[in-house]
């Protein structure tokens, strides 16, 4: 029997409990990540929603940015949702001058591309690889302005990519943890090569 995947959930800011619960329900060993030492022994990481500039600041003040960048550059799988998409993208078009992203998925993204809090909405998405639509919750959602040739677009809203994957990195502009549908977390877990997870 394969050991459970140990998945970290970045817990610097934003709602993390729903991600932790979803991963646990799928059989993963879900742990919160707040300090560099919390990265030890994890097989992958979820970067949740929140405020991307605040999370970026907290990555620096906690000392997490450099060790996390090293793990991501070495191929650690990650799933970024909403603000997490911004943090993982190669280009943030309207971020603060001092805001840095990890640049591990070839996307140019724009913060709050779908509008502010009052413009939040829900939509049923046709997701590549899923038989039935996924009900997605968009809250101050970022938008993908362009995707590189190596990026697989898994779902769109009005022609704009909102769920993408490149290698070990998956990102969504919406909050999959705010529904009872576990299929996207399951898709993330299923993408692991179980022979290469840490022991």
N, C-alpha and C positions, 0 to 999 in steps of 0.2 A: 504494500500500500504506500502510495506517494505521500510524503509529508505535506501538511497544509502550507499553501503559499503564505508568507508573512508580508502583508501589505501595510505600508505606512500611509497615514493620512496627515498631510501638513496641517498643523493645528495652531498657526500663529494668529489667525483672525478669520472670521467667517464661521458658518455653520458646518461643523465637521461630524457631529454625532450621527447624522442621517447616512453619510457615506460609510462610517464605521459599522453601523447596523446592517446596511445592505451587504457589505463585504462579509460580515460575520454570518449572515443568513445563507450566504453562498458557500460557506465552509472555509473561508480564509481566516487566518490569524491577523486581525486588524489591530494596529497599534497607532497611537498618536505620535507625531514627530514635532518636537518643539526645540530640540537641541541637537547639535552635531552628533552626540553619542547615540541619539535615537535612530540614526541611519544605519547603525551596525546591525547586520543580520537581516535587513529587509530585502525582499525580492523585487518590489516595485513600490510606486508612490502615487497617491491621488492628491492632486493639487485642487482644492475646492474653490467655490465662489467666495466672494468677499469684495474688498476694494483693492485693486491691483497695485496702486501706488503705496497703500499702507502695508500690504504684504511684502512688497519689494523692500520697503524701509526695514521691516521686521526681519527679513532674511539677513540683512546686514547686521542689525543690532544683536541678533541671536547667534551670529557666527555661522549660520547655516549655508549662506550663499556659496562659498567656495567648495565645501565638501559635497554639497548637492550638485553643483555644476560638474564636479569631477565624476560623480556617479552617473549622471545623465549622459555625459560625454562618453562614458565607457559602455553605454548601452542599456542602462537600467530602464525597464519599462515604466511609463508614467501615463496617467489619465488626468488631463486638466479640464475642469468644468468652469465655464464662465470666466472669472478672473484667472483661473488656472490656464485657460487657453491663451490669454494674453502673456502670462509668465513664460510659457513654453515656446511661443512664436519667435520667428527670426526677426520680425520687424513690427514695432508698435508705432503706428502712424501719428498718433496724437497723445503719446505719453509725455510725462514730464521730462525735461532734459536730463535729469539724473536717474531716470527710471531705466533699469536694465532687465532684459529678459534672457532666458537661457538659450534660445535659438536652436532648439532641437527638432522643430517641425517647420518646414519651409512655407510659412504663411506670413502675409502682411495683414495685420488686424487693426481694427479701429475700435476704441473703447466706446461703449454706449451707442453703438451704431444703429440700434433699433429704437433709440429714444431713452428718456429718463425713466424714473420709477413709475410715473403715471402711464407710461406707454408699455408697461409689462403686458404680456399676452401668453396664450397657450395655443398649441397647434398640434395636430396629428401628423406625424412625419412618416413618410415612406423611407425606411432605412434599409440599405443594401445588406442582405444577409438575414433579415428578419421577415417572417411571413406576414405578421400583422403590424399595423401602424404603431408607432411609439408616441404616447402623449407627452409632449415636451412643454416645460414651463420656462418662459423667457423673462428674466428680471434684469433690467438695465444691461441687456445682453451686448457683448461685443460682436462685431461682424468681420467676416473674412473678405478683404478687398482683393486679394490675389493668392493663388496657391501654386506652388512649384510643381514641376512635372512628376516628382516622386510622391506627391500627396494623393491619397485615395479619398475622394469625396463620398461619404456614406449617406448624407442626407442634406437637403437644401430647403430653404424657405424663400419663395419668390425668386428663385435662381441664385440665391446667395448661399454658399456652403455654411452649414451650421454643425456638422459632425464630420470630422476628418481623421485620417490615420496615416502615419508614415512610419514604417518599421515598427519599433516598439512603443511609439508614442501615439496616443489617441486623445482628441480634444473635442469638446462640445461647447457651443455658445450658450447652452441652456443648462438647467439643473436637473439631471436625471434622478438625483437622490430625493427630490420632492414628490415623487410618485411611488407607488408600491411595485412598479414594474422594474424588475432587477435585470432585465435583459442586456442593458449596456454595461453594467458592472460585470455581468457574466461574460460578455464579449471581451472585455478587457482581461479578465482572468483566463479565458480560453486562449488568448493570444500568446501566453507564456510557453516557451519551450521548457517543459518540466525537467528535462535533462540538465538544464543549465542554471536552475535556481540554486540559491545559496544553501549550504547545509548548516 
